[in-house]
């Protein structure tokens, strides 16, 4: 091994090759430099981006046991040894999670920088003679607020209190120094297993803002498969297809990977180890899929089966029965859905979500939309008189010329009607959502039952307000006079 590539402690490493070799020599870790799956990154990409001072924050989406905590510790070691006056704080989703990264970091510090350490590193804080410091934080506002550091390294952010994550966005500060200086950045490292949970939102924001999202799965950290191992009978064949014999060069043993796969559900495996999509565990509508149910065209029963995008009806006006589904609210949002019925097919084509306005203002906004409708399906509670006006919401809608239906039913019954339309036991889906209905799509993905089991979903004050009017539609709908959609 060429000694010229191995930089001495305190001197910046000048190349990716030099960085890889430094880590191998000083920590014994050989970090994969090649992606295996399409659209994924090699784990070394994270270390390279973190060390060579990214222009923006970093987001790492990686599997359980995929090395993100250990790599975070290596990144911290490099920050301490190679960057003067660099202040690093480790913040985990819990104190235990923070300490896991510290437990990786502490032995490496003793091995590479024992003589440079000032103070007692066992107190979860270490200072070096170059004035660089690393410390562990607890998941609390007191620990986060008031910080001014260069690196906030957040491990398993899926478990963070969102308020603490938000407070952490204001704690970084760049410093000028010898050579390149140190840029103030936040790193988010996590699995992603909750639809529209904190990590999901972080990934979406990063993609919108141009922040680097570095993503790898089990295959990027799986060991090289020996040539003599039989592929045809291997439980990993579906995800591997033989690439482990040619591309994989990681640290997770094949036997361990097989054992883990055999212990868990396919959903957990795809979510937490293959990093394919968030889990639908506890989801009210686990069969809802964007690729299946979110469509722009209005589908007849025949087109729902054929799904031929070249037919003349796509993107054009259609004849059908259109109605409104409404959930009343003031502090909570008022929600209105525009719904087209073509035979057994249901299409939600638009949405309106607005808090803090009176009903007459909402009616005016509804009338300004392209879609013409007279029938309204809503909550029977809308028949109650308003304390201030002594007039019920239903009466106001009727006065405005709408035909209002308020048949009552149990929440469970309405949810089952929606589930049946999404995925009937026989036949194709009968419920579709237009892409413009972003809030409803999010609600269908995120509406969940509480941990521990419950017959009723969690009233979270957000997603339930979008699902309720959809329930009212299915409960109240019956054949009515067809109305022409003026534009679509």
C-alpha positions as CSV (number, residue, x, y, z in Angstrom):
1,X,0.0,0.0,0.0
2,X,1.4,3.4,-1.0
3,X,2.2,5.4,2.1
4,X,1.9,8.6,0.0
5,X,-1.9,8.2,0.0
6,X,-2.1,8.0,3.7
7,X,-2.3,11.5,5.1
8,X,-1.0,12.1,8.6
9,X,-3.5,13.2,11.3
10,X,-4.3,16.9,11.1
11,X,-3.7,17.2,7.3
12,X,-6.6,17.3,4.9
13,X,-7.0,14.3,2.6
14,X,-6.9,15.4,-1.0
15,X,-8.7,12.7,-3.0
16,X,-11.5,10.1,-2.8
17,X,-8.9,7.3,-3.2
18,X,-6.8,8.7,-0.4
19,X,-10.0,9.0,1.8
20,X,-10.9,5.3,1.2
21,X,-7.4,4.1,1.9
22,X,-7.1,6.3,5.1
23,X,-10.3,4.8,6.5
24,X,-9.2,1.2,5.6
25,X,-5.8,1.7,7.3
26,X,-7.0,3.6,10.4
27,X,-10.3,1.9,11.1
28,X,-10.1,-1.4,9.2
29,X,-13.3,-0.7,7.4
30,X,-13.5,-1.4,3.6
31,X,-16.5,0.7,2.5
32,X,-18.2,-0.2,-0.8
33,X,-17.6,2.2,-3.6
34,X,-20.0,0.7,-6.2
35,X,-23.8,0.8,-6.3
36,X,-25.6,-2.4,-7.0
37,X,-29.2,-1.5,-7.5
38,X,-30.5,1.0,-10.2
39,X,-30.9,4.4,-8.7
40,X,-28.9,3.6,-5.6
41,X,-25.6,4.9,-4.3
42,X,-22.5,3.3,-2.8
43,X,-22.2,3.8,0.9
44,X,-18.8,5.4,0.3
45,X,-20.6,8.3,-1.4
46,X,-21.9,9.4,2.0
47,X,-18.5,9.5,3.5
48,X,-17.0,11.3,0.5
49,X,-19.7,13.9,0.5
50,X,-19.5,14.5,4.2
51,X,-15.8,14.8,4.3
52,X,-15.2,17.0,1.3
53,X,-17.6,19.7,2.7
54,X,-20.9,19.5,0.8
55,X,-22.5,22.7,-0.4
56,X,-25.8,21.7,1.1
57,X,-27.0,19.3,3.9
58,X,-27.0,15.6,3.4
59,X,-29.8,13.0,3.6
60,X,-29.0,9.3,3.9
61,X,-31.7,6.7,3.3
62,X,-30.3,3.3,4.2
63,X,-31.5,-0.1,5.5
64,X,-31.5,-1.5,9.0
65,X,-28.1,-2.8,9.8
66,X,-26.8,-1.1,6.7
67,X,-23.8,0.7,8.3
68,X,-25.2,4.2,8.5
69,X,-24.5,4.6,12.2
70,X,-20.9,3.2,11.8
71,X,-20.3,5.5,8.8
72,X,-21.6,8.4,10.8
73,X,-19.0,7.6,13.4
74,X,-16.2,7.5,10.8
75,X,-17.4,10.8,9.4
76,X,-17.2,12.3,12.9
77,X,-13.7,10.9,13.4
78,X,-12.6,12.5,10.2
79,X,-14.1,15.8,11.1
80,X,-12.3,15.8,14.4
81,X,-8.9,14.8,13.1
82,X,-8.8,16.6,9.8
83,X,-10.6,19.8,10.4
84,X,-9.5,22.4,13.0
85,X,-12.1,24.0,15.3
86,X,-14.9,21.7,14.0
87,X,-17.7,21.3,16.4
88,X,-19.8,18.1,15.9
89,X,-22.9,17.0,17.7
90,X,-24.5,13.6,17.5
91,X,-28.2,13.6,17.9
92,X,-30.1,10.3,17.7
93,X,-33.8,9.5,17.7
94,X,-33.2,8.5,21.3
95,X,-30.3,8.7,23.7
96,X,-29.7,5.0,23.1
97,X,-29.4,5.7,19.3
98,X,-27.0,8.6,19.9
99,X,-24.9,6.3,22.1
100,X,-24.7,3.6,19.4
101,X,-22.8,6.1,17.1
102,X,-20.6,7.1,20.1
103,X,-19.8,3.4,20.8
104,X,-18.5,3.2,17.3
105,X,-16.6,6.4,17.5
106,X,-14.9,6.1,21.0
107,X,-12.7,3.0,20.2
108,X,-11.6,4.6,16.9
109,X,-10.6,7.8,18.8
110,X,-8.6,5.8,21.3
111,X,-6.8,4.0,18.4
112,X,-6.0,7.0,16.3
113,X,-6.0,10.1,18.5
114,X,-5.4,9.0,22.1
115,X,-2.6,11.5,22.6
116,X,-4.6,14.4,21.1
117,X,-7.6,13.9,23.4
118,X,-8.3,16.5,26.1
119,X,-10.6,15.6,28.9
120,X,-12.6,12.4,29.6
121,X,-14.3,11.0,26.5
122,X,-16.4,8.7,28.6
123,X,-18.4,11.7,29.6
124,X,-19.9,11.6,26.0
125,X,-17.8,14.6,24.9
126,X,-14.3,14.7,23.5
127,X,-12.0,17.6,22.7
128,X,-8.8,17.4,20.7
129,X,-5.8,19.6,20.8
130,X,-6.8,21.2,17.4
131,X,-10.0,22.5,19.2
132,X,-12.3,20.2,17.5
133,X,-15.1,18.7,19.6
134,X,-17.7,16.0,19.4
135,X,-20.5,15.3,21.9
136,X,-23.7,13.3,22.3
137,X,-27.0,15.1,22.6
138,X,-30.3,13.9,24.1
139,X,-33.6,14.2,22.3
140,X,-34.7,17.4,24.0
141,X,-35.3,21.1,23.3
142,X,-32.9,22.1,26.0
143,X,-30.1,20.0,24.4
144,X,-30.6,21.4,20.9
145,X,-31.6,25.1,21.4
146,X,-28.7,27.5,21.8
147,X,-26.2,25.3,19.9
148,X,-23.8,26.8,17.4
149,X,-21.9,24.0,15.7
150,X,-20.6,23.1,12.3
151,X,-22.0,19.5,12.1
152,X,-25.2,18.3,13.4
153,X,-25.3,14.5,12.7
154,X,-28.8,13.1,13.2
155,X,-29.1,9.4,13.3
156,X,-32.5,7.6,12.8
157,X,-34.5,10.8,12.3
158,X,-37.6,8.7,11.6
159,X,-37.8,8.4,15.5
160,X,-37.3,12.2,16.1
161,X,-39.8,14.5,17.7
162,X,-40.6,16.8,14.8
163,X,-40.4,19.8,17.0
164,X,-36.8,18.9,18.0
165,X,-35.9,18.3,14.3
166,X,-37.3,21.8,13.5
167,X,-35.3,23.4,16.4
168,X,-32.1,21.7,15.0
169,X,-32.4,23.5,11.7
170,X,-31.1,26.7,13.3
171,X,-28.0,25.5,15.0
172,X,-25.3,25.2,12.4
173,X,-22.6,27.8,11.6
174,X,-19.8,27.8,9.0
175,X,-16.3,28.7,10.2
176,X,-13.3,29.9,8.2
177,X,-10.0,28.4,8.9
178,X,-6.9,27.0,7.4
179,X,-7.5,25.8,3.8
180,X,-11.1,25.1,3.1
181,X,-12.6,25.9,6.5
182,X,-15.7,24.0,7.7
183,X,-19.2,24.5,6.3
184,X,-22.2,24.3,8.7
185,X,-24.4,21.3,7.6
186,X,-27.0,19.0,9.0
187,X,-27.0,15.3,8.1
188,X,-30.1,13.1,8.4
189,X,-29.5,9.4,8.5
190,X,-32.4,7.0,8.7
191,X,-34.5,4.2,7.4
192,X,-37.8,5.3,5.9
193,X,-40.7,3.2,7.0
194,X,-43.6,5.5,7.8
195,X,-45.7,7.1,5.0
196,X,-45.4,10.8,5.3
197,X,-43.4,10.5,8.5
198,X,-40.6,12.8,9.3
199,X,-38.0,11.0,7.1
200,X,-40.4,10.9,4.2
201,X,-40.9,14.6,4.5
202,X,-37.2,15.2,4.7
203,X,-36.5,13.2,1.6
204,X,-39.3,15.0,-0.3
205,X,-38.0,18.4,0.8
206,X,-34.4,17.4,-0.2
207,X,-35.6,16.5,-3.6
208,X,-37.4,19.8,-4.1
209,X,-34.4,21.8,-2.8
210,X,-31.6,20.0,-4.6
211,X,-30.2,18.5,-1.4
212,X,-28.3,15.3,-2.0
213,X,-30.2,12.1,-1.0
214,X,-27.8,9.2,-0.7
215,X,-29.6,5.9,-0.8
216,X,-28.5,2.4,-0.5
217,X,-30.1,-0.9,0.4
218,X,-29.0,-4.4,1.6
219,X,-27.5,-5.2,-1.8
220,X,-25.0,-2.4,-1.5
221,X,-23.7,-3.8,1.8
222,X,-24.0,-7.6,1.1
223,X,-20.9,-9.6,1.0
224,X,-19.5,-11.1,-2.2
225,X,-21.2,-14.5,-2.9
226,X,-18.8,-17.4,-3.4
227,X,-19.0,-19.0,-6.9
228,X,-19.8,-22.4,-5.5
229,X,-23.0,-21.2,-3.8
230,X,-26.2,-22.3,-5.6
231,X,-28.4,-19.5,-6.9
232,X,-31.5,-21.3,-8.0
233,X,-32.5,-22.3,-4.4
234,X,-31.3,-19.2,-2.6
235,X,-34.0,-17.2,-0.7
236,X,-32.3,-14.0,-1.9
237,X,-32.6,-14.8,-5.6
238,X,-35.5,-12.5,-6.2
239,X,-33.5,-9.4,-5.1
240,X,-30.1,-10.6,-6.1
241,X,-30.5,-12.3,-9.5
242,X,-26.8,-13.3,-9.3
243,X,-25.3,-9.9,-8.9
244,X,-23.9,-10.8,-5.5
245,X,-21.3,-12.9,-7.3
246,X,-20.1,-10.0,-9.4
247,X,-21.0,-6.6,-7.8
248,X,-21.5,-7.0,-4.1
249,X,-18.5,-6.5,-1.8
250,X,-20.0,-5.5,1.6
251,X,-20.0,-6.6,5.2
252,X,-23.4,-8.2,5.7
253,X,-23.1,-12.0,5.5
254,X,-25.4,-13.8,3.1
255,X,-26.4,-16.3,5.8
256,X,-27.4,-13.4,8.1
257,X,-29.4,-11.7,5.3
258,X,-31.3,-15.0,4.6
259,X,-32.0,-15.4,8.3
260,X,-33.4,-11.9,8.5
261,X,-35.6,-12.3,5.4
262,X,-37.1,-15.6,6.8
263,X,-38.1,-13.9,10.0
264,X,-40.1,-10.9,8.7
265,X,-43.0,-10.2,6.3
266,X,-42.4,-9.3,2.7
267,X,-43.6,-5.7,3.4
268,X,-41.1,-5.2,6.3
269,X,-38.3,-6.7,4.1
270,X,-39.1,-4.5,1.1
271,X,-39.4,-1.4,3.3
272,X,-36.6,-1.7,5.9
273,X,-34.0,-3.7,4.0
274,X,-34.6,-3.0,0.3
275,X,-35.6,0.6,0.9
276,X,-38.3,0.4,-1.7
277,X,-41.3,2.2,-0.1
278,X,-42.7,3.1,3.3
279,X,-44.5,0.4,5.3
280,X,-48.3,0.1,5.1
281,X,-48.4,-1.5,8.6
282,X,-51.4,-0.1,10.5
283,X,-52.6,1.7,7.3
284,X,-56.4,2.0,7.0
285,X,-56.0,1.7,3.2
286,X,-53.0,-0.6,2.6
287,X,-54.2,-1.4,-0.9
288,X,-54.1,2.2,-2.1
289,X,-51.2,2.6,-4.6
290,X,-50.4,5.8,-6.5
291,X,-49.4,3.8,-9.6
292,X,-52.7,2.0,-9.6
293,X,-55.3,4.5,-8.3
294,X,-54.0,8.0,-9.3
295,X,-55.0,8.7,-12.9
296,X,-55.7,11.8,-14.9
297,X,-58.3,10.3,-17.2
298,X,-61.9,9.4,-16.2
299,X,-62.3,5.7,-16.6
300,X,-65.3,3.7,-17.6
301,X,-65.5,0.1,-16.4
302,X,-64.2,-1.0,-19.8
303,X,-61.3,1.4,-19.6
304,X,-60.5,0.5,-16.1
305,X,-59.8,-3.0,-17.4
306,X,-58.0,-2.0,-20.5
307,X,-56.3,1.2,-19.3
308,X,-55.4,2.1,-22.9
309,X,-54.0,5.6,-22.8
310,X,-54.6,6.1,-26.6
311,X,-58.4,6.1,-26.4
312,X,-60.1,9.3,-27.5
313,X,-61.7,9.9,-24.1
314,X,-58.5,10.6,-22.3
315,X,-58.1,14.2,-21.1
316,X,-61.5,15.3,-22.7
317,X,-65.0,16.1,-21.4
318,X,-67.0,13.2,-20.2
319,X,-70.7,12.6,-19.3
320,X,-71.3,11.5,-15.8
321,X,-72.9,12.1,-12.4
322,X,-71.0,14.7,-10.4
323,X,-71.5,15.5,-6.8
324,X,-69.7,17.2,-3.9
325,X,-68.6,15.5,-0.7
326,X,-68.1,17.9,2.2
327,X,-66.7,17.9,5.7
328,X,-67.5,21.0,7.6
329,X,-64.9,22.9,9.7
330,X,-63.6,26.3,10.8
331,X,-60.6,25.8,13.0
332,X,-60.2,22.4,11.4
333,X,-60.3,22.7,7.6
334,X,-63.5,22.7,5.5
335,X,-63.0,20.1,2.9
336,X,-64.9,19.6,-0.4
337,X,-64.3,16.9,-2.9
338,X,-65.7,16.9,-6.5
339,X,-66.6,13.3,-7.4
340,X,-67.7,11.8,-10.8
341,X,-69.6,8.6,-11.0
342,X,-69.7,6.6,-14.2
343,X,-71.6,3.4,-13.5
344,X,-69.7,1.6,-10.8
345,X,-66.6,3.8,-11.3
346,X,-65.8,6.6,-8.8
347,X,-63.4,9.4,-9.7
348,X,-62.3,12.2,-7.3
349,X,-61.4,14.9,-9.7
350,X,-60.7,18.0,-7.5
351,X,-60.4,19.1,-3.9
352,X,-60.8,22.2,-1.9
353,X,-59.3,22.4,1.6
354,X,-59.5,25.7,3.6
355,X,-59.7,26.5,7.3
356,X,-60.8,29.7,9.0
357,X,-63.7,30.8,6.7
358,X,-67.4,30.9,6.9
359,X,-69.6,28.6,5.0
360,X,-70.9,31.3,2.6
361,X,-67.3,32.0,1.6
362,X,-66.7,28.3,0.9
363,X,-69.9,28.2,-1.2
364,X,-68.6,31.1,-3.3
365,X,-65.3,29.3,-3.8
366,X,-67.1,26.1,-4.8
367,X,-69.1,27.9,-7.4
368,X,-66.0,29.4,-9.0
369,X,-64.6,26.0,-9.8
370,X,-65.0,24.5,-13.3
371,X,-67.1,21.6,-12.1
372,X,-70.9,22.0,-12.0
373,X,-72.8,20.0,-9.3
374,X,-76.0,20.1,-7.4
375,X,-75.8,17.1,-5.1
376,X,-73.9,17.3,-1.8
377,X,-73.1,14.4,0.5
378,X,-72.1,15.5,4.0
379,X,-72.1,14.7,7.7
380,X,-75.5,14.4,9.4
381,X,-74.1,16.6,12.1
382,X,-74.4,19.4,9.6
383,X,-78.2,19.5,10.4
384,X,-77.5,21.0,13.8
385,X,-78.2,24.7,14.1
386,X,-75.2,27.0,14.4
387,X,-75.0,28.7,17.8
388,X,-74.3,32.1,16.3
389,X,-76.7,32.1,13.3
390,X,-79.3,29.6,14.4
391,X,-79.2,28.2,10.9
392,X,-77.7,24.8,10.1
393,X,-74.9,24.2,7.5
394,X,-77.3,21.9,5.7
395,X,-80.0,24.5,5.5
396,X,-77.5,27.1,4.1
397,X,-76.4,24.6,1.4
398,X,-80.1,24.0,0.5
399,X,-80.8,27.7,0.4
400,X,-77.8,28.0,-2.0
401,X,-79.5,25.5,-4.4
402,X,-77.8,22.2,-3.5
403,X,-79.6,18.9,-3.0
404,X,-78.1,17.7,0.3
405,X,-77.9,14.1,1.5
406,X,-76.9,13.3,5.1
407,X,-77.5,9.7,5.6
408,X,-75.7,8.5,8.7
409,X,-73.6,5.4,9.1
410,X,-70.8,4.0,11.3
411,X,-67.2,5.0,10.5
412,X,-66.2,1.4,10.0
413,X,-68.9,0.8,7.4
414,X,-67.8,3.9,5.4
415,X,-64.2,2.9,5.5
416,X,-65.0,-0.6,4.3
417,X,-66.9,0.9,1.3
418,X,-63.8,2.9,0.4
419,X,-61.6,-0.2,0.7
420,X,-63.9,-2.3,-1.4
421,X,-63.8,0.4,-4.2
422,X,-60.0,0.5,-4.0
423,X,-59.6,-3.3,-4.2
424,X,-62.7,-5.3,-4.7
425,X,-62.5,-9.1,-4.0
426,X,-63.5,-9.7,-7.6
427,X,-62.6,-7.4,-10.5
428,X,-60.6,-4.2,-11.0
429,X,-60.4,-1.1,-8.8
430,X,-63.4,1.2,-8.9
431,X,-62.0,4.3,-7.1
432,X,-59.5,6.6,-8.8
433,X,-58.0,10.0,-7.7
434,X,-56.8,12.8,-10.0
435,X,-53.2,13.8,-9.4
436,X,-54.3,17.4,-8.5
437,X,-55.9,16.0,-5.3
438,X,-52.6,16.0,-3.4
439,X,-54.1,16.3,0.0
440,X,-56.5,13.4,-0.5
441,X,-53.7,11.2,-1.9
442,X,-51.6,11.9,1.1
443,X,-54.5,11.1,3.4
444,X,-55.2,7.8,1.7
445,X,-51.5,6.9,2.2
446,X,-51.2,8.1,5.8
447,X,-54.5,7.5,7.5
448,X,-53.6,4.9,10.2
449,X,-54.7,2.9,13.1
450,X,-53.0,3.4,16.5
451,X,-50.3,1.1,17.7
452,X,-51.7,-1.7,19.8
453,X,-54.9,-2.2,17.7
454,X,-58.1,-0.3,17.4
455,X,-61.3,-0.5,15.4
456,X,-61.2,3.2,14.6
457,X,-58.4,5.1,13.0
458,X,-56.4,7.9,14.7
459,X,-58.2,11.3,14.5
460,X,-55.0,13.2,13.7
461,X,-56.7,16.4,12.8
462,X,-55.2,16.3,9.2
463,X,-55.8,13.1,7.3
464,X,-59.2,12.3,8.8
465,X,-60.7,15.5,7.5
466,X,-59.9,14.4,3.9
467,X,-61.2,10.8,4.4
468,X,-64.5,11.8,6.1
469,X,-66.1,13.4,3.0
470,X,-65.1,10.4,0.9
471,X,-67.0,8.3,3.4
472,X,-70.0,10.5,3.2
473,X,-70.0,10.1,-0.5
474,X,-70.1,6.4,-0.5
475,X,-72.7,6.2,2.3
476,X,-75.0,8.7,0.7
477,X,-74.6,8.1,-3.0
478,X,-77.5,6.8,-5.2
479,X,-78.2,7.3,-8.9
480,X,-79.1,10.9,-9.7
481,X,-79.6,13.0,-12.7
482,X,-76.5,13.1,-14.9
483,X,-74.7,16.3,-15.2
484,X,-72.1,17.3,-17.8
485,X,-68.6,18.1,-16.6
486,X,-67.9,21.3,-18.4
487,X,-64.1,20.8,-18.8
488,X,-61.7,18.1,-18.0
